[in-house]
Amino acid sequence: MTSAASPLPIVILISGNGSNVQAIIDAIRAGLPVEIRAVISNNPQAYGLNRAREAGIPAEVIDHHDYDSRATFDQALMARIDRYQPKLVVLAGFMRILTDEFVKHYYGRLINIHPSLLPRYQGLNTHQRVLDAGDEIHGVSVHFVSCELDGGPVILQAEIPVYANDDADALIERIHQQEHVIYPQVIRWFAEGRLHLQGKRVLLDKEKSADPL
């Protein structure tokens, strides 16, 4: 458990705008017991790097184009992350499929936010897929990352209604609003020692058992 004197150290990985980075920065300013030690992107043009720099947070680039394979990129990324000794790694619009080696290295302390009500609509283009299916409800999920793409145990979800005149942009805007609420909430639970992953089970406000599942 962390306190004001010992905030949870995290590293955030991004590829683009970084609106969730900003939401987390704002939550820290409002009392979230977290220290962002670095924001790292595979995209040198990611606007989220500017958000980090403006907040005085180290912002680094590891461009995946500089590596000849997914494995070598992930190894370099792990080495950079581990310099900061985070207790939690936060994926916030990081548009890279991670190797099993990377996931296993951080398993139980690696989380992601995905714009659908998992297990529905894993992968990309979730908003248009919701519209094409005629769904009346859409949403967003925060989950622990596993070796299955968008298949790790779900921690928290938020729903939004889908209106008849919605397009993908309208859904994106309303989903972002929910993301900026539930992602800091999940990070707070982790920082307060309330959230754990045991095997494939999410434990919230429960003691971990002595025996692995």
C-alpha positions, 0 to 999 in steps of 0.5 A, spaced: 500 500 500 502 506 498 501 513 502 502 520 500 509 519 502 510 513 498 506 514 491 506 508 487 511 508 481 508 507 474 511 508 467 506 509 461 506 507 454 503 510 449 503 511 441 498 517 440 494 523 443 495 521 450 489 523 453 489 518 458 496 520 460 493 527 461 487 524 465 492 520 470 496 527 471 490 531 473 488 525 478 495 525 481 494 533 482 487 531 485 490 526 490 491 520 486 497 517 490 502 515 484 508 518 481 509 517 473 516 516 472 516 516 465 512 516 459 515 512 453 512 512 446 514 508 440 512 514 436 516 520 436 510 524 434 506 522 439 502 528 442 502 525 449 510 526 450 508 533 450 503 532 455 508 529 459 514 534 458 509 540 460 508 536 467 515 535 468 515 528 467 521 524 463 518 523 456 522 518 451 521 514 445 523 507 443 521 507 435 519 500 433 522 502 426 529 502 429 528 494 430 528 488 426 523 484 430 518 485 435 522 481 440 528 485 439 524 492 440 520 489 446 527 487 449 529 494 448 523 497 451 523 492 457 530 495 459 528 502 458 522 501 463 526 497 468 530 503 469 525 506 472 523 500 477 515 501 476 511 497 480 505 498 475 506 499 467 500 502 464 498 501 457 494 508 454 493 507 447 500 503 446 498 500 439 503 495 439 502 487 440 506 485 445 510 479 445 509 473 450 516 475 454 514 482 455 507 480 458 510 475 462 515 479 465 510 484 467 504 479 469 500 482 474 502 489 474 501 490 467 494 493 465 491 496 459 484 500 457 480 497 451 474 501 448 469 495 448 465 491 453 470 485 453 470 480 451 466 483 445 470 486 440 477 485 441 482 488 437 481 494 432 475 499 430 471 497 435 466 503 435 465 502 427 464 494 429 459 496 434 455 500 430 455 495 424 452 490 429 447 494 431 448 494 438 445 498 443 450 499 448 457 500 448 463 501 453 470 501 455 474 496 459 480 496 463 484 489 464 490 486 466 494 484 460 495 477 458 498 473 452 491 473 449 490 480 445 485 484 449 484 477 453 486 478 460 482 478 466 477 484 466 478 489 472 472 494 471 468 496 465 463 502 464 457 502 459 455 508 454 448 508 450 448 507 443 444 512 439 440 512 433 444 518 430 451 516 433 457 515 428 464 512 430 466 519 432 461 520 437 462 514 440 469 515 441 468 522 444 463 519 449 468 513 450 474 517 452 470 521 457 469 514 461 476 512 460 478 518 464 474 516 470 475 509 470 483 508 468 485 513 474 480 509 479 483 502 477 490 505 478 488 508 485 485 501 487 492 498 485 496 504 488 492 502 495 494 495 495 486 493 494 487 490 487 491 484 485 491 478 480 492 471 482 492 466 476 487 469 472 482 472 477 482 479 479 482 480 487 479 487 489 479 488 497 480 480 498 486 477 501 491 473 496 491 466 498 497 462 499 496 457 494 496 459 486 490 458 482 
